[in-house]
Amino acid sequence: MSSGTGITDADGHPVAVTVTAGGPTPPDPAGPAPAAAEGGSVPPSRIGIRLAPPTGELLWSCTPEAARELAAELLRAAEETENAPAGHPVTVEAGRLRRGDVRDGDRAMTVESARTDGSTVHVTWKSGAGRTWTQAYAADAAIALKRRLPEGR
């Protein structure tokens, strides 16, 4: 990751983020860690996270397991934010659906693909549980969307 990530500090200033394998390892208050712990085992690998806001630099590290948990939490938060209902649903013609559009309704349904065959549009939907199916619509059929991704995504 780099400074173009869209990550900002509390004041809205861009923050450069660098993630590295193998460190940095936080200092141990008891002193430097030995190359191998008693019994010959090697200390666990670390993931280094460097945040560089305008106010200074922050260095964090975590185990690969903790990094996966953080990534999963970030992914869940991103999906929850993206799938949050807008102020009001948007209605588009079936022929104008695009990948990533989310259908308005009780269950999350996201457009995986849409292909036009004459006056019919074949839309492949994906549920929140990962199930996919295809439905056919007239090209001018009105489809209510909870969320629409910006053009070009």
C-alpha positions in Angstrom: 0.0 0.0 0.0 1.1 3.5 -0.5 -0.1 7.1 0.1 -2.7 6.9 -2.7 -4.9 4.5 -0.7 -7.5 7.0 0.4 -6.6 6.5 4.1 -6.6 9.7 6.0 -6.0 10.9 9.6 -8.7 12.4 11.8 -8.1 15.8 10.2 -8.5 14.4 6.6 -4.8 14.5 5.8 -3.5 11.7 3.6 -1.6 8.9 5.4 1.0 6.9 3.7 0.7 3.2 4.6 3.4 0.6 4.1 2.9 -3.1 4.9 5.9 -5.4 5.0 6.5 -9.0 5.7 9.0 -9.8 8.4 8.8 -6.7 10.6 9.3 -4.3 12.2 9.1 -6.2 15.5 8.2 -4.0 18.5 10.9 -3.6 21.0 10.7 -5.9 24.0 10.8 -4.0 27.3 12.9 -6.8 28.8 15.6 -6.2 26.2 16.5 -7.5 22.8 14.9 -10.9 21.9 17.3 -13.8 21.3 17.6 -15.2 17.8 16.0 -18.4 19.1 14.1 -18.9 22.2 14.9 -21.7 24.7 14.5 -25.1 23.1 15.8 -23.8 19.7 12.5 -22.4 18.4 12.5 -19.3 16.1 10.4 -16.3 17.2 7.2 -16.0 15.2 7.2 -14.0 11.9 5.7 -10.5 12.1 3.9 -8.3 9.6 5.1 -4.7 9.7 2.7 -1.8 9.3 4.1 1.8 8.9 1.7 4.7 9.0 3.1 8.1 8.1 0.6 10.9 8.8 1.8 14.5 8.7 2.2 14.5 12.5 4.8 11.7 12.6 5.3 8.0 12.0 3.7 5.1 13.6 5.2 1.6 13.5 3.0 -1.4 14.3 3.5 -5.1 13.9 1.4 -8.2 14.3 1.5 -12.0 13.6 0.2 -13.3 10.3 -2.8 -14.6 12.1 -3.6 -11.2 13.6 -3.1 -9.6 10.1 -5.7 -12.1 8.6 -8.2 -11.2 11.4 -7.6 -7.5 10.7 -8.1 -8.0 7.0 -11.3 -9.9 7.6 -12.6 -7.2 9.9 -11.7 -4.5 7.3 -13.4 -6.5 4.5 -16.6 -7.0 6.7 -16.7 -3.2 7.5 -16.2 -2.3 3.8 -19.0 -4.6 2.7 -21.3 -3.3 5.4 -20.5 0.3 4.4 -21.0 -0.4 0.7 -24.2 -2.3 1.3 -25.8 0.2 3.7 -29.0 1.5 2.2 -28.8 4.9 0.6 -31.2 7.7 1.3 -33.5 6.3 -1.4 -33.2 3.5 -3.9 -32.1 4.2 -7.5 -34.1 2.7 -10.4 -32.3 1.8 -13.6 -33.3 -0.1 -16.7 -32.1 -3.7 -16.8 -30.0 -2.9 -19.9 -28.0 -0.4 -17.8 -27.1 -2.7 -14.9 -23.4 -3.2 -14.3 -21.2 -5.4 -12.2 -21.3 -4.4 -8.5 -24.8 -2.9 -8.5 -26.8 -4.1 -5.4 -30.5 -4.9 -5.7 -32.9 -3.2 -3.3 -34.7 -5.7 -1.1 -34.5 -7.8 2.1 -31.5 -9.9 0.9 -28.2 -8.7 -0.6 -28.1 -9.5 -4.3 -25.2 -8.1 -6.3 -24.8 -8.0 -10.1 -22.0 -10.4 -11.2 -22.6 -9.8 -14.9 -25.2 -8.5 -17.3 -25.4 -9.4 -21.0 -27.9 -8.1 -23.6 -29.3 -10.5 -26.1 -31.6 -8.4 -28.4 -34.3 -7.0 -26.2 -33.5 -9.3 -23.3 -30.9 -8.8 -20.6 -29.5 -11.8 -18.8 -28.3 -10.8 -15.3 -26.2 -13.0 -13.1 -26.8 -12.2 -9.5 -24.7 -13.3 -6.5 -26.3 -13.6 -3.0 -24.6 -12.6 0.2 -24.1 -16.3 0.9 -22.2 -16.7 -2.4 -25.0 -18.4 -4.4 -25.3 -17.3 -8.1 -28.2 -17.5 -10.5 -29.2 -15.9 -13.8 -32.5 -14.1 -14.5 -33.8 -12.7 -17.8 -35.4 -9.2 -18.0 -36.8 -7.0 -20.7 -34.0 -4.4 -21.5 -36.3 -1.6 -20.3 -37.5 -3.3 -17.1 -37.1 -1.0 -14.1 -34.7 -2.5 -11.4 -34.5 -0.9 -8.0 -31.0 -0.7 -6.6 -29.9 -0.1 -3.0 -26.4 0.9 -4.1 -24.7 1.7 -7.4 -21.0 1.7 -7.7 -19.5 4.8 -9.5 -18.8 4.5 -13.2 -15.6 2.8 -14.1 -15.3 0.4 -11.1 
